[in-house]
Amino acid sequence: MPAPLLSSDDLCSLLIFEKLCDDWVREVHKFNSERKKKSNFVIFRNCENKKVTSLEELKEELEDSSFLENTEFKSAFSHDIVSNKVGANKLARRAAKAVDGRLPPTCAQPKVIKSEAVEVKPVVQASPVKKATKVKEPSPAKEPSPVV
């Protein structure tokens, strides 16, 4: 088995793990020291464990970097990361292990609930049955009797 891309120390400080393309990933790490605990740093890493620390260096390494122009990277200061750093670390570690190949394929993929296709039949609304009503026939008109 090849050596893992991330060490256990790297996994502990990981906040965000994003796959950029087939070979490159973006990692956002937090500092563990008390003095720098609100700071973070970004590492771009390829499948051969080559590390790059800036976006310009990454663009030089890539043959076609046009997809980076429109990519929005998730910040370590976004609300869902700041409000739940433990949960963010757990998700990032799981994603890193999935890319690294340390997780079985069933754990690496998110759970998808499959539902069977149900044939939808159009609803035919029945008109209410009206009761037969008796129609009064007009009574024959009485002719006035001649006045004598």
Solvent accessible surface area in square Angstrom, and as a share of the most:
residue,aa,sasa,rsa
1,M,190,0.85
2,P,115,0.72
3,A,87,0.67
4,P,65,0.41
5,L,37,0.18
6,L,6,0.03
7,S,60,0.39
8,S,82,0.53
9,D,109,0.56
10,D,38,0.20
11,L,11,0.06
12,C,79,0.47
13,S,9,0.06
14,L,0,0.00
15,L,5,0.03
16,I,10,0.05
17,F,24,0.10
18,E,43,0.19
19,K,120,0.51
20,L,29,0.14
21,C,41,0.25
22,D,130,0.67
23,D,74,0.39
24,W,14,0.05
25,V,9,0.05
26,R,20,0.07
27,E,0,0.00
28,V,2,0.01
29,H,1,0.01
30,K,53,0.23
31,F,63,0.26
32,N,117,0.60
33,S,55,0.35
34,E,139,0.62
35,R,204,0.75
36,K,77,0.33
37,K,104,0.44
38,K,163,0.69
39,S,50,0.32
40,N,44,0.23
41,F,72,0.30
42,V,45,0.26
43,I,22,0.11
44,F,9,0.04
45,R,2,0.01
46,N,16,0.08
47,C,73,0.44
48,E,137,0.61
49,N,66,0.34
50,K,95,0.40
51,K,107,0.45
52,V,7,0.04
53,T,93,0.54
54,S,36,0.23
55,L,55,0.27
56,E,118,0.53
57,E,79,0.35
58,L,0,0.00
59,K,70,0.30
60,E,144,0.65
61,E,77,0.35
62,L,27,0.13
63,E,183,0.82
64,D,96,0.50
65,S,27,0.17
66,S,69,0.44
67,F,74,0.31
68,L,9,0.04
69,E,120,0.54
70,N,136,0.70
71,T,51,0.30
72,E,164,0.73
73,F,60,0.25
74,K,79,0.34
75,S,53,0.34
76,A,8,0.06
77,F,138,0.58
78,S,33,0.21
79,H,153,0.68
80,D,74,0.38
81,I,10,0.05
82,V,79,0.45
83,S,74,0.47
84,N,81,0.42
85,K,74,0.32
86,V,126,0.72
87,G,18,0.18
88,A,8,0.07
89,N,14,0.07
90,K,103,0.44
91,L,122,0.61
92,A,5,0.04
93,R,79,0.29
94,R,112,0.41
95,A,38,0.30
96,A,2,0.01
97,K,62,0.26
98,A,31,0.24
99,V,66,0.38
100,D,35,0.18
101,G,52,0.50
102,R,79,0.29
103,L,46,0.23
104,P,71,0.45
105,P,100,0.63
106,T,118,0.68
107,C,71,0.43
108,A,34,0.26
109,Q,123,0.55
110,P,112,0.71
111,K,200,0.85
112,V,113,0.65
113,I,165,0.84
114,K,183,0.77
115,S,102,0.66
116,E,158,0.71
117,A,109,0.84
118,V,123,0.71
119,E,144,0.64
120,V,131,0.75
121,K,148,0.63
122,P,119,0.75
123,V,140,0.81
124,V,133,0.76
125,Q,165,0.73
126,A,88,0.68
127,S,91,0.59
128,P,113,0.71
129,V,144,0.83
130,K,179,0.76
131,K,181,0.77
132,A,105,0.82
133,T,109,0.63
134,K,198,0.84
135,V,126,0.72
136,K,186,0.79
137,E,150,0.67
138,P,125,0.78
139,S,93,0.60
140,P,119,0.75
141,A,96,0.75
142,K,190,0.80
143,E,155,0.70
144,P,124,0.78
145,S,87,0.56
146,P,116,0.73
147,V,148,0.85
148,V,184,1.06
